[in-house]
Amino acid sequence: MMNRGRIVRSTGDRMTVMADDGKQYICRARGKFRLDGRFPLAGDLVTFRRAEGDEHLIESILDRKNYLIRPPVANVSRLCVIASMAPPVTDRLALDTLIAAAEYNGITPAVVVNKIDAVPGEALAAVYRRAGYDVFLTSTKTGEGIEEFRKSVGEGITVFAGSSGVGKSSLLNLALPEFHVKTSRISERIGRGRHTTRHVELFSDKKGGYVVDTPGFSHVDPVQMMLYDKKRIASCFAEFRPYLQGCRYDDCAHTREEDCAVIRAVEEGAIDRVRHENYVSIYEKVAKLKDWQIRELLASETI
């Protein structure tokens, strides 16, 4: 008998599937998936059946709308990036790379500026509000902004990411206590958080949605985030879009070209200068990829 469900936990070759009837089953994937180069991920809707004894096998992966490699999770609706202006200050390039990766993969980005009790975050928040993104200002010490942030977590799968030490796990524990995310103290000596996430797990929010916590990062590589097509990157910066058709040259890269509408908007203050600098950094790294490298990356990342 074939069953249908969603993978809610992945720990290597063992996966927990929440079936449509609400029961959970421990499953493993059939060997054919590795041969096909498309392996089941947390978040995938799958069909599975009972094999021998209590063992269950995942037979097929239903249509995916998207997936991420880091973390390996499929069918993501929203990527919520936690940032902070308090030490350790979030690297803007890493923040913009994550937002671009979300846009690239059809995922809605949002930004949470945490620790505003220590350092006000309104200046950073204003940059991303002006770009058109949902932004929340929060403090786990005073509780400011927590309720608004809690209400924003809706249907679908929401992935939370943040640089090490920004208080991501503490924020999730306070705003969404049913997830019981482990926290670890900040090491004052090295100024970074110790990551405690060990697997990919979807936590139900009891409203029909799921939340995924991710490891803290200190650096985000655009290539590792599957940003392979340099021509698409500019459109992954929401505030660039109104200007992309206004350049003199149809193949304008919007980096340093003459009579570029995006650069003109930066000079006039309509686009944040740091956002544009980070776009150039991402674009130039991706532009160095050769066609054969992109083909190999696409083949290796087909999961």
C-alpha positions in Angstrom: 0.0 0.0 0.0 1.4 3.4 -1.0 1.2 6.3 1.4 1.9 10.0 1.0 3.5 12.5 3.4 6.1 15.1 4.0 9.7 14.6 5.2 9.9 16.5 8.5 13.3 15.2 9.7 16.4 14.2 7.9 19.5 12.6 9.5 21.6 11.1 6.8 19.9 8.1 5.2 17.1 8.0 7.8 14.1 10.2 7.4 10.9 10.9 9.4 7.8 11.2 7.2 4.7 12.8 8.5 1.9 11.0 6.7 -1.3 12.6 5.6 -3.0 10.7 8.4 -0.9 12.5 11.0 1.3 9.5 11.9 5.1 9.5 11.6 7.1 6.8 9.9 10.9 6.2 9.9 11.9 5.7 6.2 14.9 5.3 4.1 15.3 6.3 0.5 15.6 3.7 -2.2 19.0 3.4 -3.8 17.6 4.6 -7.2 17.6 8.2 -5.9 21.3 8.4 -5.7 21.6 6.9 -9.1 19.2 9.5 -10.4 21.0 12.3 -8.7 17.9 13.6 -6.9 17.8 12.7 -3.3 14.8 13.3 -0.9 15.2 16.3 1.4 13.4 17.6 4.5 10.3 19.5 3.2 9.8 17.1 0.3 6.3 15.6 -0.3 6.9 11.9 -1.0 5.2 8.6 -1.5 6.4 5.7 0.7 5.4 2.1 1.4 6.1 -0.5 4.0 8.9 -2.9 3.1 10.0 -5.7 5.4 9.1 -5.7 9.1 8.8 -2.1 10.4 11.0 -0.7 7.6 9.5 1.8 5.2 10.9 2.9 1.8 10.4 6.3 0.1 9.4 5.5 -3.5 9.0 8.9 -5.2 9.5 12.6 -4.7 6.5 14.7 -5.7 7.0 18.0 -7.6 9.2 20.5 -5.8 8.7 24.2 -6.1 12.4 24.9 -5.0 15.2 23.7 -2.8 18.2 24.9 -1.0 21.6 23.1 -0.6 22.6 24.9 2.7 20.5 23.9 4.5 19.2 20.9 2.4 15.5 21.6 2.5 12.8 21.7 -0.2 9.6 23.6 -0.9 10.7 26.7 1.1 8.2 29.6 1.2 10.2 32.1 3.2 13.8 32.7 4.2 14.0 34.8 7.3 17.5 36.2 7.9 18.4 37.3 11.5 20.9 40.2 11.6 22.4 42.4 14.3 24.2 45.7 14.6 25.6 44.6 18.0 28.8 42.5 18.2 29.3 40.3 16.4 27.9 42.6 13.7 26.3 40.8 10.8 28.4 41.0 7.6 26.3 42.9 5.0 27.7 40.9 2.1 26.6 37.6 3.7 23.1 39.1 4.4 22.7 40.3 0.8 24.0 37.0 -0.5 21.3 35.1 1.4 18.6 37.5 0.3 19.7 37.1 -3.3 19.8 33.4 -3.0 16.2 33.4 -1.7 15.1 35.6 -4.7 17.0 33.4 -7.1 15.1 30.3 -5.9 11.6 31.8 -5.7 11.6 32.2 -1.9 10.3 35.3 -0.1 13.0 37.0 2.0 12.5 38.8 5.3 15.0 40.4 7.6 14.9 40.5 11.4 17.3 43.0 13.1 17.8 41.6 16.6 19.6 42.9 19.7 18.2 46.4 19.3 18.4 46.8 23.1 22.2 46.9 22.7 22.5 48.8 19.4 19.6 50.4 17.5 18.9 48.7 14.2 16.7 51.3 12.5 19.3 52.4 10.0 19.9 48.9 8.8 16.2 48.2 8.8 15.5 51.2 6.7 17.8 49.9 3.9 15.8 46.7 3.5 12.4 48.3 4.0 13.2 50.7 1.2 14.2 47.7 -0.9 10.7 46.3 -0.4 11.3 43.6 2.1 9.5 42.8 5.4 11.7 43.9 8.3 11.3 43.3 12.0 13.2 45.0 14.9 13.5 42.7 17.9 15.1 42.3 21.3 15.0 39.1 23.3 16.0 41.0 26.5 13.1 43.6 26.4 10.6 41.7 24.3 10.3 44.5 21.8 9.1 43.4 18.4 8.7 39.8 19.4 4.9 39.6 19.1 4.9 41.3 15.6 7.6 38.8 14.5 5.7 35.9 15.9 2.5 36.8 14.0 4.5 37.0 10.8 5.3 33.3 10.7 2.6 31.9 8.5 1.9 29.0 6.3 4.4 27.0 4.3 8.0 26.3 5.3 10.0 29.2 6.8 13.8 28.8 7.0 15.7 30.9 9.6 19.3 31.8 9.0 21.7 34.1 10.8 25.4 34.8 11.4 26.9 33.2 14.5 26.1 35.1 17.6 23.1 37.2 16.4 20.8 35.5 18.9 18.8 33.5 16.3 18.2 30.5 18.6 17.3 32.7 21.6 14.9 34.7 19.3 13.2 31.5 18.1 12.9 30.1 21.6 11.2 33.3 22.8 9.0 34.0 19.8 8.2 30.3 19.0 8.7 28.4 22.2 7.2 25.2 20.9 10.3 24.6 18.9 12.6 24.3 21.9 15.7 25.3 19.8 18.9 24.6 21.7 21.0 27.7 22.5 24.6 28.1 23.4 26.3 31.0 25.1 28.4 33.5 23.2 32.1 33.0 23.6 33.3 36.4 24.5 36.9 35.4 23.7 36.2 34.7 20.0 33.0 36.8 19.7 31.0 34.1 18.0 28.2 31.8 18.8 28.7 28.0 19.1 26.4 26.3 16.7 24.2 23.5 18.2 22.0 22.4 15.2 22.9 18.8 14.2 20.3 17.8 11.6 17.6 19.2 9.4 14.2 19.2 11.1 10.8 20.9 10.3 9.0 22.0 13.4 5.2 22.4 13.0 3.9 25.8 14.1 0.4 24.3 14.7 -1.0 26.7 12.1 -0.3 24.5 9.0 3.3 25.8 8.6 6.8 24.7 9.5 10.0 26.3 10.8 13.5 25.2 10.0 16.5 26.4 12.1 20.0 26.5 10.4 23.6 26.6 11.5 25.1 30.0 12.2 27.4 31.3 9.5 30.4 33.5 9.4 30.6 33.6 5.6 28.2 32.8 2.8 29.5 31.8 -0.7 27.2 32.8 -3.6 28.3 29.7 -5.6 27.5 27.4 -2.7 24.1 29.1 -2.5 23.5 28.0 -6.1 23.8 31.5 -7.6 25.2 30.3 -11.0 23.6 32.6 -13.6 25.2 36.0 -13.5 22.5 37.5 -15.8 19.8 36.8 -13.1 21.5 38.2 -10.1 20.6 41.9 -10.7 16.9 41.0 -10.6 17.5 39.3 -7.2 18.0 42.8 -5.7 14.4 44.0 -5.5 15.2 47.7 -5.6 17.2 47.3 -8.9 14.2 46.0 -10.8 12.6 49.4 -11.8 15.9 50.5 -13.4 17.0 47.3 -15.2 15.5 48.3 -18.5 16.8 51.9 -18.4 20.5 51.3 -19.3 22.1 52.3 -22.5 23.3 48.7 -23.3 21.0 45.7 -23.3 23.7 43.5 -21.8 24.6 45.9 -19.0 26.0 44.2 -16.0 25.2 47.1 -13.7 28.6 47.1 -12.1 30.6 50.0 -13.6 29.2 50.5 -17.2 28.6 53.8 -18.8 25.1 55.3 -18.6 23.8 52.5 -16.4 20.4 53.3 -14.8 21.2 51.2 -11.7 24.5 53.0 -11.1 22.7 56.4 -11.6 20.1 55.4 -9.0 22.9 54.6 -6.6 24.5 58.0 -7.2 21.2 59.7 -6.7 20.6 57.9 -3.4 17.6 55.8 -4.6 19.6 52.6 -4.1 21.8 51.9 -1.1 25.5 52.1 -2.0 26.5 49.1 0.1 23.8 47.0 -1.4 25.2 47.8 -4.9 28.7 47.1 -3.8 27.6 43.7 -2.5 25.8 43.0 -5.8 29.0 43.8 -7.7 31.0 41.4 -5.4 28.5 38.6 -5.9 28.3 39.2 -9.7 32.0 39.3 -10.2 32.5 36.0 -8.3 29.8 34.3 -10.3 31.0 35.8 -13.6 34.4 34.0 -13.1 32.7 30.6 -13.4 33.3 28.9 -16.7 30.5 27.2 -18.6 32.0 23.7 -17.8 32.2 24.6 -14.1 28.5 25.6 -14.1 27.6 22.3 -15.8 29.5 20.4 -13.2 28.0 22.4 -10.3 24.5 21.8 -11.6 25.2 18.1 -12.0 26.6 17.8 -8.5 23.9 19.9 -6.9 20.9 18.1 -8.5 19.3 16.7 -5.5 
